[in-house]
Amino acid sequence: MTDFDMIVIGSGPSGRRAAVQSAKLGKSVLVVEKGRRVGGVSVHTGTIPSKTLRETVLNLSGWRERGFYGRSYRVKQDIQASDLLARLHKTLDHEVEVLEHQFSRNAVKTAIGEARFVGPHEIEVTSDKDEKRVYRAAHVLIACGTRPFRPDYVPFNGTSVFDSDEIIELPHLPRSLTVIGAGVIGVEYATIFSALDVAVTLIEPRNSFLDFIDKELIEEFVHELRDRNVALRLGAAVNSIELGEGGRAITKLADGRVVSSEMLLFAAGRVGATDRLNLEAVGLATDHRGRIVVEPNTLQTSVPHIYAAGDVIGFPSLASTSMEQGRVAACHAFGLAPPPPPEFFPYGIYSVPEISTVGMTEEEVRKREIPYECGIARFRETSRGHIMGLNNGMMKMIFSTRTRRLLGVHIVGEGATELIHIGQAVLNLKGTIDYFIENTFNYPTLAEAYKIAGLDAWNRMVRN
């Protein structure tokens, strides 16, 4: 039995940040990872692979140049699955090397194997050779992440029916694809394949999707999807999924419609990878999706020396927030009070086009009965937008008419996840509309949209 100050179960964003933060506080740390290499779901099947796949698709398809050269333009005419995977594996190798070096220079130990609790402070790790070893720690962080929800009625086969972890290793590019689940993952993959001119049908049992995003932004996004012939089937529950001739996926909907496609991606939710941790040994329970409840400010579970962070604790399930959760948990465990988190943090959805948002939506502002005004900027109104050949994309800013303060920024279009940080800074620093009106932005840039939207809102405001 070996003693550590902190054992971290999982090496995803929250686990790695907690491990490094603990090490920088002079503590001994062990990271247990059940995969063959460190990095967790984020590096191997989630965040990094999906974003790499997106970037590869946009480059090889010539998507960003089609505004000038037409919809038929492509950089590579015959794009194969192998073209996508080559860049993917190169990126993943680099990410793993960076992480391994980070652990090495901070003296973070790693153990490859599956972890399970055998006591309040004891973790048993079983290697792939079935060798068992017990480690003891004063504190434990559960950062095991999630895995795709795989209901029994879906005939997963790894050739024509995939979950969101398997889709990155698809054997060939399909001519048609059905995506079930219009959450963040489903929307990202649906639009990525649509950019490859794959005929995509997106199915969602609810009448709306991405409800945490400003509705006007979603309307703009839906308009673009329909313009690209993405078939949206909202408010349609799935009755059954069958395999037809040649392995085609046949999806029968409750409204009587039948959707047939060469491949199907089931992306309707994820569940916490907690079922094999033996949480009962320490008196911890999970909800119906395998998630662990924590105290939001400290990330402590109901057992004070055991923490949990990242996707395993549920919303918002973002790599960026997971990293901060890991750091906060480590700081609290060793008596260092981190500063309070900022009031607002950005969301980024790496669809095609990107969606990014920070602060309150118009619906939230109305609910709080705050007097407000909105400003809109279209990317095509900027010189940079013309240079890039952008026909779509918009920024929406919301201001209080009483205090003039910025309340929210919502962007759909090229570079949205980068542009949002200007709005994030002004929002958290309690800035007003005057910042956008009085300041100079580089020209020509898409960031000019901030000035355009600010002036649009200012022109609409009633001033005494």
DOVO-728554 format. One record per residue (C-alpha): x, y, z; residue number from 1. Coordinates in nm, 2 decimals. Layout:
<recs>
((X Y Z) NUM)
...
</recs>
This chain:
<recs>
((0.00 0.00 0.00) 1)
((0.13 0.34 -0.10) 2)
((0.03 0.67 0.06) 3)
((-0.05 0.99 -0.13) 4)
((-0.19 1.33 -0.04) 5)
((-0.43 1.32 -0.33) 6)
((-0.56 1.04 -0.56) 7)
((-0.73 1.16 -0.88) 8)
((-0.95 0.91 -1.06) 9)
((-0.95 1.01 -1.43) 10)
((-0.71 1.23 -1.63) 11)
((-0.95 1.45 -1.82) 12)
((-0.97 1.83 -1.79) 13)
((-1.08 1.84 -1.43) 14)
((-0.85 1.55 -1.32) 15)
((-0.53 1.69 -1.48) 16)
((-0.59 2.04 -1.35) 17)
((-0.65 1.91 -0.99) 18)
((-0.34 1.69 -1.01) 19)
((-0.11 1.97 -1.13) 20)
((-0.26 2.22 -0.88) 21)
((-0.21 1.97 -0.59) 22)
((0.15 1.91 -0.71) 23)
((0.22 2.28 -0.72) 24)
((0.11 2.30 -0.36) 25)
((0.38 2.05 -0.27) 26)
((0.15 1.75 -0.24) 27)
((0.21 1.40 -0.36) 28)
((-0.04 1.30 -0.63) 29)
((-0.14 0.98 -0.81) 30)
((-0.36 0.99 -1.12) 31)
((-0.54 0.67 -1.20) 32)
((-0.65 0.63 -1.57) 33)
((-0.82 0.32 -1.70) 34)
((-0.75 0.41 -2.07) 35)
((-0.42 0.30 -2.23) 36)
((-0.30 0.66 -2.23) 37)
((-0.37 0.97 -2.02) 38)
((-0.61 1.24 -2.13) 39)
((-0.95 1.10 -2.06) 40)
((-1.26 1.13 -2.28) 41)
((-1.18 1.49 -2.36) 42)
((-0.86 1.40 -2.54) 43)
((-0.94 1.05 -2.69) 44)
((-1.31 1.05 -2.79) 45)
((-1.47 1.39 -2.69) 46)
((-1.36 1.75 -2.71) 47)
((-1.03 1.73 -2.90) 48)
((-1.13 1.46 -3.15) 49)
((-1.46 1.63 -3.25) 50)
((-1.30 1.97 -3.28) 51)
((-1.01 1.83 -3.48) 52)
((-1.25 1.65 -3.71) 53)
((-1.44 1.97 -3.75) 54)
((-1.13 2.17 -3.85) 55)
((-1.02 1.90 -4.09) 56)
((-1.36 1.89 -4.26) 57)
((-1.37 2.27 -4.30) 58)
((-1.02 2.27 -4.45) 59)
((-1.05 1.97 -4.69) 60)
((-1.40 2.06 -4.80) 61)
((-1.31 2.42 -4.87) 62)
((-1.61 2.53 -4.67) 63)
((-1.47 2.87 -4.57) 64)
((-1.41 2.96 -4.94) 65)
((-1.75 2.86 -5.08) 66)
((-1.88 3.21 -5.03) 67)
((-1.65 3.31 -5.32) 68)
((-1.62 3.00 -5.53) 69)
((-1.96 2.84 -5.50) 70)
((-2.11 2.54 -5.31) 71)
((-1.94 2.29 -5.53) 72)
((-1.59 2.41 -5.44) 73)
((-1.37 2.16 -5.26) 74)
((-1.00 2.16 -5.17) 75)
((-0.99 1.78 -5.20) 76)
((-1.24 1.63 -5.43) 77)
((-1.25 1.27 -5.29) 78)
((-1.24 1.30 -4.92) 79)
((-1.20 0.97 -4.74) 80)
((-1.25 0.87 -4.37) 81)
((-0.87 0.81 -4.37) 82)
((-0.81 1.17 -4.45) 83)
((-1.00 1.28 -4.14) 84)
((-0.84 1.02 -3.91) 85)
((-0.48 1.10 -4.01) 86)
((-0.50 1.45 -3.87) 87)
((-0.70 1.33 -3.58) 88)
((-0.44 1.08 -3.46) 89)
((-0.15 1.33 -3.50) 90)
((-0.34 1.58 -3.29) 91)
((-0.42 1.33 -3.02) 92)
((-0.06 1.21 -3.00) 93)
((0.05 1.57 -2.95) 94)
((-0.21 1.63 -2.67) 95)
((-0.10 1.31 -2.48) 96)
((0.27 1.40 -2.51) 97)
((0.20 1.75 -2.37) 98)
((0.00 1.61 -2.08) 99)
((0.26 1.34 -2.00) 100)
((0.53 1.60 -1.99) 101)
((0.32 1.82 -1.76) 102)
((0.27 1.53 -1.52) 103)
((0.64 1.45 -1.54) 104)
((0.77 1.79 -1.46) 105)
((0.53 1.83 -1.17) 106)
((0.61 1.49 -1.03) 107)
((0.26 1.36 -1.07) 108)
((0.26 0.98 -1.06) 109)
((0.02 0.78 -1.29) 110)
((-0.13 0.43 -1.26) 111)
((-0.29 0.27 -1.56) 112)
((-0.59 0.06 -1.46) 113)
((-0.94 0.06 -1.33) 114)
((-1.00 0.22 -0.99) 115)
((-1.25 0.12 -0.72) 116)
((-1.30 0.22 -0.36) 117)
((-1.22 -0.05 -0.10) 118)
((-1.23 0.19 0.20) 119)
((-1.28 0.56 0.28) 120)
((-0.92 0.64 0.18) 121)
((-0.82 0.33 -0.01) 122)
((-0.83 0.29 -0.39) 123)
((-0.77 -0.05 -0.55) 124)
((-0.63 -0.03 -0.91) 125)
((-0.67 -0.33 -1.14) 126)
((-0.44 -0.33 -1.44) 127)
((-0.53 -0.49 -1.78) 128)
((-0.32 -0.79 -1.67) 129)
((-0.56 -0.83 -1.37) 130)
((-0.29 -0.72 -1.13) 131)
((-0.43 -0.55 -0.83) 132)
((-0.27 -0.28 -0.61) 133)
((-0.41 -0.07 -0.33) 134)
((-0.32 0.30 -0.28) 135)
((-0.42 0.52 0.01) 136)
((-0.48 0.90 0.01) 137)
((-0.59 1.17 0.24) 138)
((-0.81 1.31 -0.03) 139)
((-0.97 1.17 -0.35) 140)
((-1.11 1.34 -0.65) 141)
((-1.35 1.15 -0.87) 142)
((-1.30 1.29 -1.22) 143)
((-1.40 0.98 -1.42) 144)
((-1.62 1.16 -1.67) 145)
((-1.90 1.01 -1.87) 146)
((-1.97 0.76 -2.14) 147)
((-2.24 0.76 -2.41) 148)
((-2.59 0.65 -2.31) 149)
((-2.66 0.32 -2.50) 150)
((-3.02 0.21 -2.47) 151)
((-3.11 -0.15 -2.55) 152)
((-3.34 -0.06 -2.84) 153)
((-3.05 0.09 -3.04) 154)
((-2.87 -0.18 -3.25) 155)
((-2.51 -0.05 -3.21) 156)
((-2.28 -0.24 -3.44) 157)
((-1.97 -0.01 -3.50) 158)
((-2.03 -0.02 -3.88) 159)
((-2.35 0.16 -3.95) 160)
((-2.49 0.25 -3.60) 161)
((-2.25 0.44 -3.37) 162)
((-2.25 0.62 -3.04) 163)
((-2.07 0.96 -3.00) 164)
((-1.74 0.79 -2.89) 165)
((-1.73 0.55 -3.18) 166)
((-1.82 0.80 -3.46) 167)
((-1.46 0.94 -3.47) 168)
((-1.34 0.60 -3.60) 169)
((-1.60 0.56 -3.87) 170)
((-1.49 0.31 -4.14) 171)
((-1.60 0.53 -4.44) 172)
((-1.79 0.85 -4.51) 173)
((-2.16 0.79 -4.55) 174)
((-2.38 0.95 -4.82) 175)
((-2.66 0.99 -4.56) 176)
((-2.66 1.01 -4.18) 177)
((-2.93 1.02 -3.91) 178)
((-2.84 1.19 -3.59) 179)
((-3.07 1.12 -3.29) 180)
((-3.04 1.38 -3.01) 181)
((-3.01 1.75 -3.08) 182)
((-2.79 1.83 -2.78) 183)
((-2.45 1.99 -2.81) 184)
((-2.28 1.67 -2.94) 185)
((-2.56 1.58 -3.18) 186)
((-2.57 1.93 -3.33) 187)
((-2.19 1.95 -3.37) 188)
((-2.17 1.62 -3.56) 189)
((-2.48 1.68 -3.77) 190)
((-2.34 2.01 -3.90) 191)
((-1.98 1.87 -3.94) 192)
((-2.11 1.59 -4.17) 193)
((-2.34 1.84 -4.35) 194)
((-2.04 2.04 -4.44) 195)
((-1.91 1.73 -4.62) 196)
((-2.24 1.74 -4.82) 197)
((-2.37 1.43 -4.64) 198)
((-2.75 1.43 -4.63) 199)
((-2.82 1.47 -4.26) 200)
((-3.15 1.42 -4.07) 201)
((-3.14 1.55 -3.71) 202)
((-3.41 1.40 -3.48) 203)
((-3.50 1.54 -3.14) 204)
((-3.81 1.43 -2.94) 205)
((-3.86 1.77 -2.79) 206)
((-4.01 2.06 -2.98) 207)
((-3.69 2.27 -2.94) 208)
((-3.32 2.22 -2.89) 209)
((-3.03 2.40 -2.72) 210)
((-3.28 2.58 -2.49) 211)
((-3.00 2.76 -2.30) 212)
((-2.91 2.95 -2.61) 213)
((-3.09 3.28 -2.70) 214)
((-3.39 3.19 -2.91) 215)
((-3.31 3.45 -3.18) 216)
((-2.97 3.29 -3.23) 217)
((-3.13 2.95 -3.26) 218)
((-3.37 3.08 -3.52) 219)
((-3.08 3.21 -3.72) 220)
((-2.90 2.88 -3.68) 221)
((-3.20 2.68 -3.79) 222)
((-3.24 2.90 -4.10) 223)
((-2.89 2.82 -4.21) 224)
((-2.94 2.45 -4.15) 225)
((-3.25 2.44 -4.36) 226)
((-3.07 2.63 -4.63) 227)
((-2.81 2.35 -4.64) 228)
((-3.09 2.08 -4.66) 229)
((-3.04 1.95 -4.31) 230)
((-3.37 1.78 -4.23) 231)
((-3.49 1.87 -3.88) 232)
((-3.74 1.64 -3.71) 233)
((-3.83 1.82 -3.39) 234)
((-4.10 1.69 -3.15) 235)
((-4.06 1.34 -3.30) 236)
((-4.00 1.06 -3.05) 237)
((-3.82 0.75 -3.18) 238)
((-4.03 0.43 -3.18) 239)
((-3.77 0.19 -3.31) 240)
((-3.44 0.16 -3.49) 241)
((-3.39 -0.14 -3.72) 242)
((-3.12 -0.25 -3.95) 243)
((-3.24 -0.29 -4.31) 244)
((-3.08 -0.42 -4.63) 245)
((-2.71 -0.36 -4.65) 246)
((-2.70 -0.25 -4.28) 247)
((-2.90 0.07 -4.35) 248)
((-3.04 0.23 -4.03) 249)
((-3.42 0.25 -4.04) 250)
((-3.57 0.48 -3.78) 251)
((-3.94 0.48 -3.72) 252)
((-4.08 0.79 -3.55) 253)
((-4.39 0.83 -3.33) 254)
((-4.55 1.07 -3.59) 255)
((-4.55 0.80 -3.85) 256)
((-4.24 0.91 -4.04) 257)
((-3.96 0.67 -4.13) 258)
((-3.61 0.79 -4.18) 259)
((-3.36 0.56 -4.37) 260)
((-2.99 0.64 -4.39) 261)
((-2.66 0.47 -4.45) 262)
((-2.54 0.55 -4.10) 263)
((-2.69 0.65 -3.77) 264)
((-2.53 0.84 -3.48) 265)
((-2.71 0.80 -3.14) 266)
((-2.62 1.11 -2.93) 267)
((-2.90 1.13 -2.69) 268)
((-2.72 1.19 -2.36) 269)
((-2.43 1.06 -2.16) 270)
((-2.41 0.88 -1.82) 271)
((-2.15 0.91 -1.55) 272)
((-1.88 0.64 -1.56) 273)
((-1.93 0.56 -1.19) 274)
((-2.08 0.21 -1.19) 275)
((-1.75 0.03 -1.13) 276)
((-1.61 0.26 -0.87) 277)
((-1.78 0.07 -0.58) 278)
((-1.91 0.40 -0.44) 279)
((-2.12 0.20 -0.19) 280)
((-1.80 0.13 0.00) 281)
((-1.78 0.49 0.10) 282)
((-2.15 0.57 0.13) 283)
((-2.18 0.77 -0.20) 284)
((-2.48 0.75 -0.43) 285)
((-2.55 0.86 -0.78) 286)
((-2.86 0.98 -0.97) 287)
((-3.03 0.79 -1.25) 288)
((-2.76 0.90 -1.50) 289)
((-2.47 0.80 -1.28) 290)
((-2.38 1.16 -1.17) 291)
((-2.26 1.26 -0.83) 292)
((-2.40 1.55 -0.63) 293)
((-2.14 1.79 -0.49) 294)
((-2.14 2.12 -0.29) 295)
((-2.11 2.37 -0.58) 296)
((-1.85 2.60 -0.42) 297)
((-1.61 2.34 -0.28) 298)
((-1.69 2.04 -0.51) 299)
((-1.71 1.82 -0.20) 300)
((-1.93 1.51 -0.20) 301)
((-2.13 1.40 0.10) 302)
((-1.81 1.25 0.22) 303)
((-1.59 1.56 0.30) 304)
((-1.25 1.42 0.19) 305)
((-1.39 1.29 -0.14) 306)
((-1.44 1.55 -0.42) 307)
((-1.59 1.52 -0.77) 308)
((-1.55 1.74 -1.07) 309)
((-1.61 1.76 -1.44) 310)
((-1.88 1.59 -1.65) 311)
((-1.95 1.34 -1.37) 312)
((-2.12 1.61 -1.17) 313)
((-2.34 1.72 -1.46) 314)
((-2.41 2.07 -1.60) 315)
((-2.24 2.26 -1.76) 316)
((-2.02 1.97 -1.87) 317)
((-1.77 2.19 -2.05) 318)
((-1.39 2.12 -2.07) 319)
((-1.32 2.49 -1.97) 320)
((-1.54 2.48 -1.65) 321)
((-1.42 2.12 -1.57) 322)
((-1.06 2.25 -1.55) 323)
((-1.16 2.52 -1.31) 324)
((-1.36 2.28 -1.10) 325)
((-1.05 2.05 -1.07) 326)
((-0.84 2.35 -0.95) 327)
((-1.10 2.46 -0.70) 328)
((-1.14 2.11 -0.55) 329)
((-0.76 2.08 -0.51) 330)
((-0.73 2.42 -0.35) 331)
((-1.01 2.35 -0.11) 332)
((-0.87 2.01 -0.02) 333)
((-0.54 2.16 0.09) 334)
((-0.68 2.47 0.27) 335)
((-0.62 2.73 0.00) 336)
((-0.93 2.94 -0.07) 337)
((-0.94 3.02 -0.44) 338)
((-1.10 3.35 -0.54) 339)
((-1.47 3.34 -0.61) 340)
((-1.55 3.24 -0.97) 341)
((-1.66 3.51 -1.21) 342)
((-2.03 3.56 -1.25) 343)
((-2.03 3.47 -1.62) 344)
((-1.84 3.22 -1.83) 345)
((-1.88 3.15 -2.20) 346)
((-2.04 2.85 -2.37) 347)
((-1.90 2.73 -2.70) 348)
((-2.07 2.50 -2.94) 349)
((-1.84 2.39 -3.22) 350)
((-2.11 2.34 -3.48) 351)
((-2.09 2.47 -3.84) 352)
((-2.14 2.76 -3.79) 353)
((-2.01 2.80 -3.44) 354)
((-2.24 2.93 -3.16) 355)
((-2.10 3.10 -2.85) 356)
((-2.28 3.29 -2.57) 357)
((-2.20 3.46 -2.24) 358)
((-2.44 3.63 -1.99) 359)
((-2.81 3.65 -2.00) 360)
((-3.03 3.56 -2.30) 361)
((-3.32 3.79 -2.40) 362)
((-3.56 3.54 -2.24) 363)
((-3.38 3.56 -1.91) 364)
((-3.37 3.94 -1.92) 365)
((-3.74 3.95 -1.98) 366)
((-3.81 3.70 -1.70) 367)
((-3.61 3.93 -1.46) 368)
((-3.81 4.23 -1.58) 369)
((-3.50 4.43 -1.66) 370)
((-3.56 4.72 -1.90) 371)
((-3.33 4.64 -2.20) 372)
((-3.24 4.71 -2.56) 373)
((-3.06 4.48 -2.81) 374)
((-2.81 4.56 -3.08) 375)
((-2.75 4.34 -3.38) 376)
((-2.45 4.31 -3.62) 377)
((-2.44 4.09 -3.93) 378)
((-2.09 3.96 -4.02) 379)
((-2.16 4.06 -4.38) 380)
((-2.17 4.42 -4.26) 381)
((-1.80 4.41 -4.17) 382)
((-1.52 4.45 -4.42) 383)
((-1.35 4.14 -4.28) 384)
((-1.67 3.95 -4.34) 385)
((-1.66 4.05 -4.71) 386)
((-1.30 3.95 -4.74) 387)
((-1.38 3.61 -4.59) 388)
((-1.68 3.57 -4.81) 389)
((-1.92 3.54 -4.52) 390)
((-2.29 3.56 -4.61) 391)
((-2.41 3.45 -4.27) 392)
((-2.32 3.51 -3.91) 393)
((-2.46 3.75 -3.65) 394)
((-2.38 3.91 -3.31) 395)
((-2.65 4.01 -3.06) 396)
((-2.58 4.23 -2.76) 397)
((-2.82 4.30 -2.48) 398)
((-2.79 4.62 -2.26) 399)
((-2.97 4.75 -1.96) 400)
((-3.14 5.08 -2.05) 401)
((-3.13 5.18 -1.68) 402)
((-2.76 5.12 -1.61) 403)
((-2.63 5.10 -1.97) 404)
((-2.45 4.78 -1.86) 405)
((-2.38 4.49 -2.09) 406)
((-2.61 4.20 -2.00) 407)
((-2.53 3.93 -2.26) 408)
((-2.35 3.86 -2.59) 409)
((-2.47 3.59 -2.83) 410)
((-2.28 3.50 -3.15) 411)
((-2.35 3.26 -3.43) 412)
((-2.10 3.24 -3.72) 413)
((-1.73 3.20 -3.81) 414)
((-1.50 3.26 -3.51) 415)
((-1.78 3.29 -3.26) 416)
((-1.60 3.10 -2.98) 417)
((-1.30 3.33 -3.01) 418)
((-1.49 3.66 -3.04) 419)
((-1.70 3.59 -2.73) 420)
((-1.41 3.66 -2.50) 421)
((-1.43 4.04 -2.56) 422)
((-1.79 4.03 -2.44) 423)
((-1.69 3.81 -2.15) 424)
((-1.43 4.05 -2.03) 425)
((-1.66 4.36 -2.05) 426)
((-1.95 4.17 -1.89) 427)
((-1.74 4.04 -1.59) 428)
((-1.59 4.39 -1.54) 429)
((-1.94 4.54 -1.54) 430)
((-1.88 4.75 -1.85) 431)
((-2.14 4.95 -2.03) 432)
((-2.24 5.03 -2.39) 433)
((-2.00 5.32 -2.38) 434)
((-1.70 5.08 -2.41) 435)
((-1.81 4.96 -2.75) 436)
((-1.91 5.30 -2.88) 437)
((-1.60 5.49 -2.77) 438)
((-1.32 5.23 -2.84) 439)
((-1.14 5.15 -3.16) 440)
((-1.13 4.79 -3.29) 441)
((-0.87 4.66 -3.54) 442)
((-0.98 4.71 -3.90) 443)
((-1.07 4.49 -4.08) 444)
((-1.18 4.23 -3.82) 445)
((-1.49 4.05 -3.72) 446)
((-1.45 4.21 -3.38) 447)
((-1.58 4.53 -3.54) 448)
((-1.92 4.36 -3.50) 449)
((-1.91 4.47 -3.14) 450)
((-1.90 4.83 -3.24) 451)
((-2.17 4.78 -3.50) 452)
((-2.40 4.60 -3.25) 453)
((-2.32 4.86 -2.98) 454)
((-2.41 5.15 -3.20) 455)
((-2.73 4.96 -3.32) 456)
((-2.84 4.93 -2.95) 457)
((-2.74 5.29 -2.87) 458)
((-2.95 5.42 -3.17) 459)
((-3.25 5.23 -3.04) 460)
((-3.22 5.36 -2.68) 461)
((-3.45 5.64 -2.57) 462)
((-3.22 5.91 -2.43) 463)
((-3.33 6.22 -2.23) 464)
</recs>
